[in-house]
Structure formats: structure tokens, C-alpha cells
Amino acid sequence: MVDAKQLPMARGLGKTDRIDSWWASPMAMAAYLGIMVVYATWRGFMEADFWIFSDFGASAGTSTMAIENKNSHVLSPLFSPLIIPGKDGLGSWIPESLWWMSPAMFILIVPAGFRGTCYYYRKAYYRSFFASPAACAVSTPFGDYNGERKLFLFQNLHRYFMYLAVAYLFVLSYDVYMATQFHSGDDAGMGISVGTLVLALNVVLLGGYTLGCHSFRHLIGGIRNRFRNGGGKIAEKCWTACSGLNKNHNKWAIYSLFWVMFSDFYVYMCTSEVWSDLVLIGGV
Ligand code: FES
């Protein structure tokens, strides 16, 4: 066995012999992820009905979760599925006494858990927020990296979040369908608004991100490490298709996150009557 030789390296927080702008990428990522997390948290709490948030929540009598004033139903992905405690659907499973909770509070754990345990995001936020390491050949503040242990074992839950995220794609696809169904009194018809397209693109981007997941790729390939031992042509074709998405998993991760937030922002702007959801085709 050959002895591993450690190259000399500058020691201390952020110390390095690199002379390029190695700090630019982790700083940009920290800003990007920080903005996304703050925005999602603000919007999630906005529809809650306690403390300062009751200015916006159910007591205030307005809802910024879905565009309804164009006879369609364009639901923000941050609030889907729309769980209203004590009401129809999934809400009937939740005690009515929790009416003050925002629908986003019941479901954001799934996308947050899925992204938080994603292999790509782990690299991104370990570098950006924990400087562990901030970049290749840059000294870490907490000693050398020696694996995800102890508390970080929860990262192993990724595959289970992936199952939920795949199911979530069907929920969001249903929302796109609902955004094509227009109703006014007894009249009903199909149509497409800008909001419908915004939600549809959201499903495409989230699909590209979710179906390119490393865990999904393993699952769809037949939960095996080599095709030599069987698995069949169909599993291999699915695995190859996922591999294609997986090559750009980082891009799908970044763009899909942006578009989820933009979709919500679009709904928020339209429900606040700053923008209007233009009906492009059909409607009633
Ligand atoms: S590895 Fe990124 S979503 Fe699974």
C-alpha cells in the first residue's frame, strides 16, 4: 500500500495559496440561497394568522395564495396542496383548532427536506455557509473534513424525501390542470392564462430536478449498482435518461428553485392587484 502524502497547505480560516477569486462562487451561492430561504419563510408566515402575521392571514379576509379573480384557480406552489385545517380534502385530517397555521407550514418540510439533503445542495451550502471547505485547497475553520457523521446522518433521509418529492410532482401537475379550468356561475370552460404557463414551467423545471436526483436514478435503474447482473433494457433506458438530467443536476437545482419562488411571487403580485393574470386562450 502506498503511503498518502499530504501536500503543504496554508492553515487558518480562509487561508489558501490560491490566487484566483475562489471566494466569489461560495459568496454568490450564500446570497442566492439566503434570499430564497428568507423569501419562502416570509411568504409561508404571511398566510399564518397569529402575531404580526394576522394583518395578512385569514382574519384580514384576503388571500395571496391563489389567483381566483379571473374565474380560474392558479395556486402558488408554496401553498400546494392547499391544506386548510378542518376544511375539505387533506384539511379534514387536521384539527380545526390549527386554523391559524399557514397552509405552507404543513408542506414546506417536504421541498425543504428534499433540497436540504440533496447531494448538490449539500456541497453548495457546506461551502457557502459552513466554509467546510469554502473551496478546494482552502483551509477549513473546523479542522479537516471527515465525513457526514452524528447530526449529519440525517442526510441519509434523502431517498425518503425523494419519494415524497416525486409524489409532489403529481400534485403540482394537478394544479396546472386546475389552472386550465375556468368557472363563472354555471359556465365552465378551458383556458390558458400566463399563470397556467408559469405553473406548467414550474412542473417542467421541478421534474428535471427531481428525476435527475441521484437517489431517483438509483431507484429507476432497479436499485442495483451494475446492469451486468440484470435489470433489463427498460430499467437501463430509464437510468440513462435520468443520467442525462443528472449531468446538469446543479443547473436544474438552481433554476427550479428560482422558478418556484417566482411562481409564488407572480401569484402574490396578481392577488395584490399589482399585476393581472392575462388570459391567453379560452376561459369564461
Ligand atoms: S441528489 Fe439532488 S435531489 Fe437528489
Boltz pocket constraint, residues with backbone or C-beta under 6 A from the ligand:
constraints:
  - pocket:
      binder: B
      contacts: [[A, 114], [A, 117], [A, 118], [A, 119], [A, 120], [A, 121], [A, 158], [A, 162], [A, 209], [A, 210], [A, 212], [A, 213], [A, 214], [A, 215], [A, 216], [A, 249]]
      max_distance: 6.0
